[in-house]
Amino acid sequence: MTSSNNYLNVLSGSVRSEVIDGAQGYSVLMSGISPVTGEEERAMLYTRGLPDNHVIYMVCIAPSRFSSVMDQTCSRMMRTLQVNDAVAHPRNP
């Protein structure tokens, strides 16, 4: 995420362990000045490993002034996410 968006920096102490649809996951909060808008942005990245070693992720990104709304919305979305661990995922060539 940060290599593609080098203006984002992980906020110290923001990495958290999460339970995402009954399995171990993680979240991390990043912040930086958007090169598009010139405003400070906050991005919350959620990740969860799958049994076939693939990873699913969700990113919520918003201007900092909306970060409290973003945090609540993303948290609700993650609590309702349902992951089908049995589905086969194609391998990259």
Residue pairs with C-beta under 8 A, 6 or more apart in sequence:
1 8
1 30
1 43
1 45
1 59
2 8
2 9
2 10
2 30
5 30
5 32
5 43
7 32
7 33
7 34
7 35
8 30
8 31
8 32
8 41
8 43
9 30
9 31
9 32
10 28
10 29
10 30
11 28
11 29
11 30
11 31
14 27
14 28
14 29
14 30
15 26
15 27
15 28
16 26
16 27
16 28
17 24
17 25
17 26
18 24
18 25
18 26
18 27
18 46
18 48
18 78
19 25
20 46
20 48
20 78
20 81
20 83
21 48
21 81
21 82
21 83
23 48
23 49
23 83
23 85
24 48
24 49
25 46
25 47
25 48
25 49
26 46
26 47
26 48
27 44
27 45
27 46
27 47
27 78
28 44
28 45
29 42
29 43
29 44
29 45
30 42
30 43
30 44
30 45
31 40
31 41
31 42
31 43
31 64
32 40
32 41
33 39
33 40
33 41
34 40
34 41
34 63
37 63
39 63
39 64
39 65
40 63
40 64
41 61
41 62
41 63
41 64
42 61
42 62
42 63
42 64
42 67
42 70
43 59
43 60
43 61
44 59
44 60
44 61
44 70
44 71
44 74
45 57
45 58
45 59
46 57
46 58
46 59
46 74
46 78
47 55
47 56
47 57
48 55
48 56
48 57
48 83
49 55
50 56
50 83
50 85
50 89
51 85
52 88
52 89
54 89
56 83
58 74
58 77
58 78
58 81
60 70
60 73
60 74
60 77
61 70
62 69
62 70
